[in-house]
């Protein structure tokens, strides 16, 4: 186990090096730059001084190496858009709202998606199954921006049940400012998980050891045997869901004026705030890699027959 984890962590280092290098390449080879102000353009001399100050007059690979040598020491640089403000401090300021939004979305959507998937599988080819799968398909295929539009039109403008965020961190807002964003953010998860759980449960229920189980009620067979064999597929999909939740939703955060990481990242792209862009990309890649590692470890806890690293 320890050897496998160390190997995965070494692989994570390689992934982060590759991701950071490619991110620098794309940033520095995209037309425009952080000091190409259109409304109040800098003089050529002032722009040259700013480029020299931040090392932007050097090749991207030189900047990448300079950033890397500082990053391994915990120094991720300062924002171009917020002078004298460390990137890590900005990230900490905005991440709380994204974490809360993601936690609330997963807290209601994951259990509901599992339950609806199980019900649809048990009621296969009935009107209940058709209704659940239709709703799940809608939540998966309809763009989130459309769901946001209908949610605002119905629940905020029409029924006036909820209100908009006032731009403050989500945890400082009343419930009516974060219920609707968390609901909309979780809709896609509900749909995908419902379809995934239904498919997996139908596969498990079709196994011989389930169909021929005797002496046990149907409910007990499902809880004791079917659900246990559904855990690994559920854990598999939980990883990407969790990684997506804790890195924020750009559309939801911008529309509802939530100061979160998704909104912060999009603004940094617009302003070409390179230190913020690279730090956010690295955090997202790290979160996804770590959740995948934790999922692999969870496999061995759920099913002792699973061995990491190809063991038997």
C-alpha positions as CSV (number, residue, x, y, z in Angstrom):
1,X,0.0,0.0,0.0
2,X,2.7,2.5,1.0
3,X,4.7,1.7,-2.1
4,X,1.7,2.2,-4.3
5,X,0.9,5.6,-2.7
6,X,4.4,6.8,-3.0
7,X,4.3,5.8,-6.7
8,X,1.1,7.7,-7.2
9,X,2.4,10.8,-5.5
10,X,5.5,10.7,-7.8
11,X,3.2,10.4,-10.7
12,X,1.3,13.4,-9.3
13,X,4.5,15.5,-9.3
14,X,5.0,14.7,-13.0
15,X,1.4,15.6,-13.8
16,X,1.7,18.9,-12.1
17,X,5.0,19.7,-13.8
18,X,3.4,18.9,-17.2
19,X,0.2,20.9,-16.5
20,X,2.1,23.9,-15.2
21,X,4.4,23.9,-18.3
22,X,1.6,23.6,-20.7
23,X,-0.4,26.4,-18.9
24,X,2.6,28.7,-19.1
25,X,3.0,27.9,-22.8
26,X,-0.7,28.7,-23.5
27,X,-0.7,31.9,-21.4
28,X,2.3,33.3,-23.0
29,X,1.4,32.4,-26.6
30,X,-2.2,33.7,-26.4
31,X,-2.6,37.2,-28.1
32,X,-2.7,40.0,-25.6
33,X,-1.2,40.4,-22.1
34,X,-1.9,41.6,-18.6
35,X,-0.8,45.2,-19.4
36,X,-2.6,45.6,-22.7
37,X,-5.2,48.0,-21.3
38,X,-7.6,49.3,-23.9
39,X,-9.5,52.0,-22.0
40,X,-6.4,53.6,-20.4
41,X,-3.5,52.2,-22.4
42,X,0.0,52.5,-20.8
43,X,2.7,54.4,-22.6
44,X,5.3,52.2,-24.3
45,X,7.9,53.0,-21.7
46,X,5.5,52.3,-18.8
47,X,4.4,49.0,-20.3
48,X,8.0,48.0,-20.9
49,X,8.9,48.7,-17.3
50,X,5.9,46.6,-16.1
51,X,6.9,43.8,-18.4
52,X,10.4,43.9,-17.1
53,X,9.3,44.1,-13.5
54,X,7.3,40.8,-13.7
55,X,9.8,39.1,-16.1
56,X,7.3,39.1,-19.0
57,X,10.0,40.2,-21.4
58,X,11.6,36.8,-21.1
59,X,10.6,33.5,-22.8
60,X,7.8,31.5,-21.2
61,X,10.0,28.6,-20.2
62,X,12.3,31.0,-18.2
63,X,9.3,32.3,-16.4
64,X,8.0,28.8,-15.8
65,X,11.3,27.7,-14.3
66,X,11.4,30.9,-12.1
67,X,7.9,30.3,-10.9
68,X,8.6,26.6,-10.2
69,X,11.7,27.4,-8.1
70,X,9.6,29.8,-6.0
71,X,6.5,27.5,-5.9
72,X,8.4,24.6,-4.3
73,X,9.2,27.0,-1.5
74,X,5.5,28.0,-1.1
75,X,5.8,31.3,-2.9
76,X,3.2,31.5,-5.7
77,X,3.8,35.1,-6.5
78,X,1.6,38.2,-6.4
79,X,-1.4,39.1,-8.4
80,X,-1.0,41.5,-11.3
81,X,-4.5,42.8,-10.9
82,X,-4.3,43.2,-7.1
83,X,-0.8,44.7,-6.5
84,X,1.1,43.6,-3.4
85,X,-1.5,40.8,-2.7
86,X,-0.3,37.2,-2.6
87,X,-2.1,34.8,-4.9
88,X,-2.5,32.3,-2.1
89,X,-4.2,35.0,0.1
90,X,-6.6,35.8,-2.7
91,X,-7.4,32.2,-3.2
92,X,-8.1,31.7,0.5
93,X,-10.4,34.7,0.4
94,X,-12.6,33.2,-2.4
95,X,-12.4,29.5,-1.8
96,X,-14.7,29.4,1.3
97,X,-17.7,30.3,-0.8
98,X,-16.9,27.7,-3.4
99,X,-16.4,25.0,-0.8
100,X,-19.7,25.9,0.9
101,X,-21.6,25.9,-2.5
102,X,-20.0,22.6,-3.5
103,X,-20.6,20.9,-0.2
104,X,-24.3,21.9,-0.2
105,X,-24.7,20.8,-3.8
106,X,-23.2,17.4,-3.1
107,X,-24.9,16.9,0.2
108,X,-28.4,16.9,-1.4
109,X,-27.7,15.7,-4.9
110,X,-25.5,12.6,-4.3
111,X,-27.9,10.8,-1.9
112,X,-31.0,11.8,-4.0
113,X,-29.3,10.6,-7.2
114,X,-28.5,7.2,-5.7
115,X,-32.0,6.8,-4.3
116,X,-33.7,7.7,-7.6
117,X,-31.4,5.4,-9.5
118,X,-32.2,2.5,-7.3
119,X,-36.0,3.2,-7.5
120,X,-35.8,3.4,-11.3
121,X,-33.9,0.1,-11.5
122,X,-36.4,-1.7,-9.2
123,X,-39.3,-0.2,-11.2
124,X,-37.8,-1.0,-14.5
125,X,-40.0,-0.3,-17.6
126,X,-42.7,1.2,-15.5
127,X,-44.1,4.8,-15.5
128,X,-42.0,5.5,-12.4
129,X,-38.8,4.4,-14.2
130,X,-39.7,6.5,-17.3
131,X,-40.5,9.6,-15.2
132,X,-37.2,9.4,-13.3
133,X,-35.0,8.7,-16.3
134,X,-36.7,11.5,-18.3
135,X,-36.1,14.0,-15.5
136,X,-32.5,12.8,-15.1
137,X,-32.0,13.2,-18.9
138,X,-33.3,16.7,-18.8
139,X,-31.0,17.8,-15.9
140,X,-28.0,16.3,-17.7
141,X,-28.6,17.6,-21.2
142,X,-30.0,21.1,-20.5
143,X,-27.1,23.6,-20.2
144,X,-26.6,24.9,-16.7
145,X,-27.0,28.5,-17.9
146,X,-30.5,27.6,-19.0
147,X,-31.3,26.0,-15.6
148,X,-30.0,29.2,-13.9
149,X,-32.2,31.4,-16.2
150,X,-35.4,29.4,-15.4
151,X,-34.5,29.2,-11.7
152,X,-34.1,33.0,-11.5
153,X,-37.3,33.6,-13.5
154,X,-39.4,31.2,-11.5
155,X,-38.1,31.3,-7.9
156,X,-36.6,34.8,-7.6
157,X,-38.6,37.0,-10.0
158,X,-41.8,35.1,-10.1
159,X,-42.4,33.5,-6.7
160,X,-39.9,35.7,-4.8
161,X,-38.8,32.8,-2.6
162,X,-35.1,33.6,-2.9
163,X,-32.8,36.6,-3.4
164,X,-29.5,37.3,-5.0
165,X,-26.2,37.3,-3.2
166,X,-24.9,40.8,-2.3
167,X,-21.3,40.0,-3.2
168,X,-20.3,38.9,0.2
169,X,-18.9,35.4,1.1
170,X,-21.6,32.8,0.9
171,X,-21.3,31.8,4.5
172,X,-22.2,35.3,5.6
173,X,-25.5,35.2,3.6
174,X,-29.0,34.2,4.7
175,X,-30.4,30.9,3.5
176,X,-32.5,32.5,0.8
177,X,-29.3,33.6,-1.0
178,X,-27.6,30.2,-1.2
179,X,-30.4,27.6,-1.4
180,X,-31.1,28.2,-5.1
181,X,-27.5,28.3,-6.3
182,X,-26.8,25.1,-4.4
183,X,-29.9,23.5,-5.9
184,X,-29.0,24.4,-9.5
185,X,-25.4,23.4,-9.0
186,X,-26.4,20.0,-7.9
187,X,-29.0,19.2,-10.6
188,X,-26.4,17.9,-13.1
189,X,-25.0,15.6,-10.4
190,X,-28.5,14.2,-9.6
191,X,-29.2,13.4,-13.3
192,X,-25.8,11.8,-14.0
193,X,-25.8,9.8,-10.8
194,X,-29.4,8.6,-11.3
195,X,-28.5,7.3,-14.7
196,X,-25.3,5.8,-13.4
197,X,-26.9,4.1,-10.4
198,X,-29.8,2.8,-12.4
199,X,-27.5,1.2,-14.9
200,X,-25.2,-0.3,-12.3
201,X,-28.1,-1.6,-10.2
202,X,-29.7,-3.3,-13.2
203,X,-26.4,-5.0,-13.9
204,X,-26.1,-6.2,-10.3
205,X,-29.7,-7.3,-10.1
206,X,-29.2,-9.4,-13.2
207,X,-26.4,-11.5,-11.5
208,X,-27.1,-15.1,-10.7
209,X,-26.3,-14.8,-7.0
210,X,-29.0,-12.1,-6.7
211,X,-31.7,-13.8,-8.8
212,X,-31.3,-17.1,-7.0
213,X,-30.9,-15.7,-3.4
214,X,-33.3,-17.7,-1.2
215,X,-34.5,-17.3,2.4
216,X,-34.1,-13.5,2.3
217,X,-36.7,-10.9,1.5
218,X,-36.2,-8.7,-1.6
219,X,-35.4,-5.6,0.4
220,X,-32.7,-7.5,2.4
221,X,-31.2,-8.9,-0.7
222,X,-30.9,-5.4,-2.2
223,X,-29.5,-3.9,1.0
224,X,-27.1,-6.7,1.9
225,X,-25.8,-7.8,-1.5
226,X,-26.8,-5.5,-4.3
227,X,-25.9,-2.2,-2.6
228,X,-22.6,-3.6,-1.4
229,X,-21.6,-4.5,-5.0
230,X,-22.7,-1.0,-6.1
231,X,-20.3,0.8,-3.7
232,X,-17.3,0.6,-6.0
233,X,-19.1,2.2,-9.0
234,X,-20.5,4.9,-6.7
235,X,-17.2,5.7,-5.2
236,X,-15.7,5.9,-8.7
237,X,-18.2,8.6,-9.8
238,X,-18.0,10.4,-6.4
239,X,-14.3,11.4,-7.1
240,X,-15.0,13.7,-10.1
241,X,-18.2,15.0,-8.5
242,X,-16.2,16.0,-5.4
243,X,-13.4,17.5,-7.4
244,X,-15.8,19.5,-9.4
245,X,-17.7,20.7,-6.3
246,X,-14.7,22.0,-4.4
247,X,-13.3,23.9,-7.4
248,X,-16.5,25.9,-7.9
249,X,-19.0,26.6,-10.7
250,X,-18.2,29.6,-12.9
251,X,-21.7,30.1,-14.3
252,X,-23.4,29.8,-10.9
253,X,-21.0,32.0,-9.1
254,X,-21.1,34.8,-11.7
255,X,-24.9,34.8,-12.1
256,X,-25.6,34.8,-8.4
257,X,-22.7,37.2,-7.6
258,X,-21.0,34.6,-5.4
259,X,-17.3,35.5,-4.7
260,X,-16.0,32.0,-5.4
261,X,-13.1,30.4,-7.2
262,X,-14.9,29.8,-10.4
263,X,-15.8,33.4,-10.8
264,X,-12.3,34.5,-9.6
265,X,-10.7,32.2,-12.2
266,X,-12.7,33.6,-15.1
267,X,-11.9,37.2,-14.0
268,X,-8.2,36.3,-13.9
269,X,-8.4,35.0,-17.4
270,X,-10.1,38.2,-18.6
271,X,-7.4,40.4,-16.9
272,X,-4.6,38.0,-17.9
273,X,-3.6,37.7,-14.2
274,X,-1.0,34.9,-14.9
275,X,-0.1,34.1,-11.3
276,X,-3.7,33.6,-10.4
277,X,-4.4,31.5,-13.5
278,X,-1.5,29.1,-13.0
279,X,-2.2,28.7,-9.2
280,X,-5.9,27.9,-9.8
281,X,-5.1,25.4,-12.6
282,X,-2.5,23.6,-10.3
283,X,-5.0,23.5,-7.4
284,X,-7.7,22.0,-9.7
285,X,-5.3,19.4,-11.1
286,X,-4.1,18.5,-7.5
287,X,-7.6,18.1,-6.2
288,X,-8.6,15.8,-9.1
289,X,-5.4,13.7,-8.7
290,X,-5.8,13.4,-4.9
291,X,-9.4,12.4,-5.1
292,X,-8.6,9.7,-7.6
293,X,-5.9,8.4,-5.3
294,X,-8.3,8.3,-2.3
295,X,-10.8,6.5,-4.5
296,X,-8.3,3.8,-5.3
297,X,-7.5,3.4,-1.6
298,X,-11.2,3.2,-0.8
299,X,-11.6,0.3,-3.2
300,X,-9.4,-1.9,-1.0
301,X,-11.5,-0.9,2.1
302,X,-14.8,-1.7,0.3
303,X,-13.6,-5.0,-1.3
304,X,-10.6,-6.7,0.3
305,X,-10.1,-8.7,-2.9
306,X,-9.0,-5.5,-4.7
307,X,-5.2,-5.1,-4.6
308,X,-3.4,-1.8,-5.5
309,X,-0.6,-1.8,-8.0
310,X,-1.6,-5.0,-9.7
311,X,-1.1,-7.3,-6.7
312,X,-3.1,-10.4,-6.1
